Amino acid sequence: MEIVVLVKLALDTGQLRMTETKIDLEATPLKISDIDRNAVEEAIRVREKVGGKVHVISALKYGPIQKRQQEAESLIREALAMGADDAYLIIDDLLLNSDQLMTAKAIAAAIRKLGSYDLVIAGEATIDGYTSQVGPRVAAELGIPVVTFVRELKVEGNKAIAKRDLEDAVQTVEVALPALITVTREINVPRIPPLLQIRAAMKKPINRLSLADLGLSLKPTVEVESIVPVQVKRKGVIIKEGTLDEKVDKLIQALIQEGLITPR
């Protein structure tokens, strides 16, 4: 079975670098998006049961390319150390800060370039954008069915049986392959590769692809100028005068005026 796993090299939200007014994208380090590690783990588990190969596909979304390329390849080798067989890294200036549709078109073209595929696995969302769009959009580009928010997956022959989380229930779905599956954190616990596998990963191929290599001529429809954090401004009202009971009464009146509480 040919299994493709999508890996986002996301902004490390635990190490955001800030300027006075916005997030410094160039200075913030990258990491494999947490849920994509679950996707890699699940792809390897499927391969261990049914045989085949696991191919990693990733698109570099943050620049500058000259600075990020080595960082991106080092991160992808973490997925290779977990057990993936090879990787394809899409690097192109036009993809930097691109929208989900453009990213999906590039990833779908890379999957087609593989020649054949049976199963595509992705995380339900990425830790930086968290749109949950890229996986389903890739499926739409490929013209294959998609099953989202999967917490349990079983592959039998030419079909997959998945249990997926809904808001108030767990739904069991059977889908014919090829198909795309997005997984949740609950599906597994990603393995920590031993030293021998880390060393072996250094010999596994990472194939670099541009949009031209994929036969694509895309124009960005969305331009991200900056990412600004949520700012919470406090009014700094301090009640100093009066007794404790009077201060409480003034506080209650102030909260009522702000519409934060409703008097009975």
C-alpha positions, 0 to 999 in steps of 0.5 A: 500500500502506498501511504502519503502523510501530510506534514505541516512545518508550523510556527512553534506557538510556544516560542513566538517571537514578537515585535512591538506590534506583531509576531515576527514570522522570520524569527519564530522557529518551526516545528512539526505540527503536533497533530501531524505527528499523530498522522505520521504515527498512524501512517506507519502503523497502517504500513506495519499491518498491511505493508507498503511505503509511507511518503511524507509531503510538506510545503514550506510556508514560512520564509525566507527560503534561504534561512528556512530550508535547512531547518525544514529538512531537519524537521522532516527528518524527524518524521523519517526517523519515526519510520517514513520511507521518503519525503517530498518538500515543496519549496517555492517563493509563491507558497510563502504565507499562501492561503489554504487553496494554493497549498492544497493545489501544490500538495495534490500535484505532489501526490499525483507526481508519486504515480499511485497512492492508496491512502492519504493521512493528515492531522485534523488541523495545524497548531498555527492556522487551525483552519482544518481546510488543507486536508479536505481541500487536497481530497477535493483536488484529487477527487477522492473521498475524505473522512475527518476527525478520525480517532480510530482507523482500520484498513481492510483490503481496499477499504478503510473503517474509521471512527470519527468524533462528532460534537455529541457522538462517535460515528463509524464510517466505511470508505473505499480507497483511495481516500484521505483521512484527517486524524485527531490527537486521540488516535495514538501516541506518536513514537519516539525514535531510537538513536539507530532510526535517527541515524538511518533517517539521515540516509533517507531521501528528501526530494525538493520540488518547486511549483514548476517541477509540479507543472503548476502556475499559480497566483496567490489570491491572499497576501498575508501582510502580518500576524497580530496577536490578540491585545487585551486592554484593561481600563485600569479602574481602581476603587479607592474611596469608602469602606469595604462594603461601599467599594463592593457596591461601587464595583457592582455598579461599575460591572452593571454599567459595563453590561458584564452583570445583570441586576435581579 
